[in-house]
Amino acid sequence: MDDEIASQIETIELTLIKDSVLGFDPAILSILDDVEIGQDEIENLKSRLGADVFTYLFNIANSAYHGSSRMGSVKHFFDVVNRLGMQYTKGLILQFAMQHSLARGDHEAEIIFAKNFAASVVGRIMARGLGFQDDGTRKVELACLLSNIGALMMTVYRNHYHTGDFVLSDDFIEQNHLYLTERIIRRFNLPEYLHEMIMTNCFILERMGIGLPAVVKMAVAAVDWSFRTLDNKLVFRSPQTSPDDRFTPSLAAIVEEQFAAVGLKKYLIILPETIQVSQQI
């Protein structure tokens, strides 16, 4: 990357990470990195988050997708962080802040946010279906969530903060958004494994099967295809009831609840098993 492009990307980053722009103090993310942090300190952080971010985190933690039907609902922010995990909580805070503080009412940015969130859901389902343990599925989920955060930031900057001092075209974003994603990973001390899982430019196979970075690529590609060809929506067919227990929510119901929890239900269509996509879209 030449110095001029690097300078342009730095300008975008520094413009958007100010607390006056993000809507919350970014120092919160550093506090969550402290392994010695206590329950009271975590609980006190909720007052420093924007109301929308705080509400969505609670909604997600209390969804069946993250085990509320099995473990019960959470009532405190400390429990939210424990259930979601420190790193995933940080990723969600970043995504929600950028969508709801930086890009409120920006349809183009909201679509990118919806795709990131959809990829995290699809990635988690894929990872579990392929037999990865909880640690692996969490890594995939976080990597998918942040996979296009650079593109989201560049789009927000172009639509709301760009002064015209350099060209910020679709091609520029497509070619350079991963460099901004990498800078965000480093700035907020996000896990090192994200570098390989997001930045790798090939399909990685392990000795006996596909690796986690390949699951991320498949999930992101599947969501990108669905949004590109099916009117900016994640569309899939799935049984509407659980085959094991009529009192247990189906996977379709769990995914629908997850999208509703973050205000993205309009970007999801779940078809009954007997309906073809062409009949609905």
N, C-alpha and C positions, 0 to 999 in steps of 0.2 A: 504494500500500500504506500502510495507517495505521501509526502508531507502535507500537501494541500488537502487531500481527502481525510487524512488523520485529523487535521485541524478542524475540518468541518464537522466530523463526527464528535470531536471533543466539545465543540460549540453546542451541538444538540444536547449532549449529555449534561453539560453544566447548566444549561438553561432549564432543563426539566427536573433536575434532582433537588432544586431548592425547596425547602419546606413550605415557602409561600406559594409555590406552584403545585407541589404534590398534595398539599392539604394535610400533611402530618409531618412530624419531625423524623427525618430519616435515621436519627440516632437510635430510634426504637429498634431498628433492625440489628444494630450492634449490641444493644442490651440483650437481645434474645440469644446472642452468641455466647453469653457468659454462662459457663457450665455450673457456676456457683450461685446463680440467681435464685432467689427464694420465691415462694408462692405470693407473698404480699407485693414484692417488686413487680412480678408479672401482672398481678391483678391491677396494679396502679397504672400500667401502660394503657389500659383501655380508654382512659380519659384523654390520652394523647393521640388517639386514632380518630379519624373522621367518623361521624355517625353511620354513614353508609358502609364503610369498611367494617366497622365493628359488627353491624347487623348481619352482613353477609357471612362473616367468619362464624358467627353463632349458628346461622342457618345451615351452613355446610357441616359443622361439627355435630349438629343434631339431626342430620339426615341418615336414612337407613344405609346409604352408600358408605358412610363411615361408622356404621355399627350401632346406631341409636336403638334399633329394635333388639339388639343383643345386649348392649351395655347400659342402656338407659340414656336419658337426655342429660346434657351438661348445663350448669347454671352459672358457672364462673369462668372468667377469661383464662385463668390458670388451667382449668380442665379442657378448654378449647384447644390451647396450645399443646397440652399433653396428648389429646386425642389425634390431632392433626399432625403433630410433630413440629419441632422448631423450624426446620428448613422449609417445609411445605407452607407453614404459616407465614414465613417471610415472603415466599413466592406469591402467595395469595394477596398479602398486603400490598406488594408492589403492583400486581396486576389490577387490583381493585382501585388503588389510588390513582393509577394512570387512567383507568377508564372513567371513574366517577368524579375525579377532581380535575384531571387534565382535559378529558375529551367528552364531557357530558354533552349530549346532543349531537355528537359527531358520528354519523352513521358509518362512515368508512372505518373509523377507528374501532367502533363497537363490533363490526364484523371480524376484525382481526382478533379482538379480545374473545369473541365467541368461538372462533376457530382454535385459539390457544386452549380455552377451557374444554372444548369438545375433545381435542387431542389428548388432554390429560385424562379424561374419562375413558376414552377408547383405549388409550395406552394401558391404563390400569386393568381394564377388562382383558386385553390381549395378554399382558404379562401373567395374570393369574391363570388364564386359560392355557398358557404354555408351561405352567408348572413352576414359575418363579415364586420364591418365598416373599413374605411381606416386605423385607428390606429391598428386594429387587423391584417389586411393584411400586413402592414409594419413590424409588429413584426414577423409574420411568415416568411416573405421574408428574413429578417436579420438572423433569427435563422437558416433557411435552408442554407443560404449562408455560415454561419460559422460552420455548423454542423460537418464538417470533416476537419476543418482547422488544428487540431492536427495531423491527419493522413497525410495531405499534408506536414506539417513541418517535421514530422518524415521520410517521404519518401525522401524529399529533403536532409535531413541530412544524411540519409543512402547512398544515391547515390552520394553525392558530398563532404561531410564534415566528414564522419565517419572515425575515426582512428583505429577502430577495438578493442578498449579497453573494449567494452561490446557487447553482441549479440543483434542485432536489426533485428529480424526476422519478417515475416509477422504476426505471432502469437503475438509477442510482441506489434506490432503496433495495431492490432485488439483489444487487451485486455487493452491497456493503452492510446490510442490516445485521449480519452475524458478527461483524467486528464490534458493533455497538452492544450486542448481546453479551459478547465476551467481556467488554469493559464493565458492564453492569454486574456480571457474575463476580468479577474481581473487586469492584468497588464495595459491594455489600457482603463480601466474604461468604459467598454462596459455595456449596460443596465443589471440590476440585473435579469430581467425576462428571460434573455437568459439561466441562470443556470437551471431553471425548464424546459424550452422548449427544451433544448438540452440534459441535463443530466438525465432527468427522465427515469426510466427503466420500465415504464408501460404505458398503453393506458389510458389517462385521459378523463373521461366523466364529463360534468357539469350537473346541475340539469335537463336541458331540451335538452341536445345534447352534441356533442363532444367539447372539449376544444381546445384552440390554440396549446398546445403541441402535441395533437393527430393529428392535421393537419400537423404539422411539420414531425411527424413520418410517416404519410401516404405519404407525398410528397417525403421524402428521400427514403422510401422503394420502391415507384413506379419507381423512377429514377434508384435506384440501380438494380432493377429487369430488367429494360429496357437495361441498360448498360451491365449487366451480360449475358443476353440471346440474345441480338440483336447487337452484334459486337461493343460494347462500343459506343452506340448511344442512344439518346432519340428519340423514334419512336412513332408517334401517327397519327391517322386519324382525319381530321377536314375539314369542308367546306372551300373552297378556296375563297369564296366571302362572304361579309357581308349580312345577311338576311334583314337588316333594310335599308341600303342605299348603292347603288353601289359605291358611292364616299367615303364611310367609310371603312377603312382597316379591313379585317377579323381578327379574333383572330389568325388564322394560319399565316397571313402576319405579324402581330405584333410580334409574337414569333420569327419568322424567322429573322425579323429585329433586334430583341434584341440579338440573338445569333451572327448575323453578326457584330453587334456593338462592340463586344469584341473579335472578331476573332475566334469564336467557331462554325461557321456554319457547319463545317465538322462533328460535333457531333450531328447533328439534321437531321431527316428525317420526313417530313410531307407528308402523303399519302392522295390522293383524297379519298372521301368517298366510292367509288366503288371498291377500291383496298384493298385486304387482306394483312396483314403483310407478310405472307409467300411468296407472289408473288414478293415482293420487296426486301426482305433481303436475 
